[in-house]
């Protein structure tokens, strides 16, 4: 274990539980009759809805148009008719407009041979245009529009392109399976991105709990003409976060409030790289993604390639349903995911997993008082002091919390996970950020 | 021996005298001039240090009035009376309406009467609850009962009953408006102090939807408008409002309201008294 790279401050070791699905091949999910496609699936302003009730849509048709610099296009996952446009709650608890599409008519792409595009003649701008058109966002969970991320601002140079194959969230195996099964496509995707970004070095970081993925990527890297460094990393949460990954792989630290390009780095998740490959080579917009459906409460955990807008209930049903009444159904990973109460909530671009957790897996113990043990301070990967932040927020002193770095918190959940008093620290941080935003709007 | 005593006695007296004169001179020469009016204004302000004016406490506000020319009408607990007295000191004139307004919760939904979508066991803070699916009640306009208003109230005028409903004691309320600012669903609203009834519902959903979510919600049936023509009832956005400028009799509307959501503010006070009484008894035991 010695000599392996990792990030320096903080971090926790939650039980991995990836064995439930890490040997299960990715299979295409059953296509249900109704899809609910939210207009806000990305970071930034919601997309502008282009369809109205009664419209016919085809597979991959543009139905939501990017409405700003940081925004993204949204495409219809299936052919059909727009039945309704309504407000729904997204898995993260936010309200969003959504288009309800009833399956109808013929698929243009599904089950048909697709021509492959020779993209090598395309310029950088053309490639960025295709990525923007296809509505690709960061599939690691933050859903930051990919075309904005790959656009290196003038005067800046990308020295490093770091591919994120860490998947540090427990339970999730979507990226892991992707690296095993589609290594060649990922490599092609990396080549496309490196044409845009023009980095000096390209590296992929993978935690050593996925030795088969490391091997697969190394094997695939031998076949290509550009040098790809496969960097095995020590297992530690939250290594899959952009900032921690860069610290681990390149040794560089992203300054507070800055983007990785400030230190000459561009980071992209393997899922995103695969989506870039599909968009550029197969001319396919982002209408499906790999989702791990797992947890102790699921009968047959699986890795499914599901279309955006599929109701979660349909995926759960495909995995044999619940083996017992789950204590919680979480969308995303167990550390950063959100608990949902309505199984008709749709899958969005940022959904990496669906977990049905049993009462054994969820510790629903009562909250007690803070004993100032300092474990959260040790665990925080950003070097913050969660207990003091929480105390400020609890007393409504949001400005003081901002002064000691509230906005650097990225809600990774390490502090809440380690807290022996079960204090809802992350919810506190979210509350603090919300109140700061509210204050700024008022002022 | 005597000389020694005399010498030390005289030298200390002399030293003390000199230093005393020095201090007196310094006090005159280096004096920091403070406007007397600050003290006068501060003595008139209520001294609750509630922060409703936006300044750090009453002394902060008094300084701001005198030094920065802050508005004289910011002290809501003091109301018209204080504003006029302050204006007298400052040699200005002010016009403040003398209707005292108090805060009231416009919702009575409990676990028994309203539908809930999930069990919430996070932070007891309404704004935190609001981030998650806009709260655990099916009705998105109602009181979340997280108690953020209770926490910010500087005079302890807000309390809960056994069913977790939140009541404001209008006699204790100093109209600082902190609870109204903090409330994310805007279910805490201003009503005049002498209002006899309030419509205890905030739902702007259509009648049928409100009925589905809650048995004590206003279903916008407009019976109140018809029964008490001069009572000032107006149904807007599927919710009844009371225009308190209309002084007509409202009892007919109250009696005929099918959802029984028009409630007396006296009831509100009686209930909170009862709660405080039980709390007291429990404390004593």
Interface residues (C-beta under 8 A of the other chain):
Chain A: X89 X93 X95 X338 X339 X341 X342 X364 X396 X424 X427 X428 X430 X431 X434 X435
Chain B: X117 X118 X121 X122 X123 X125 X127 X128 X130 X131 X132 X133 X134 X151 X152
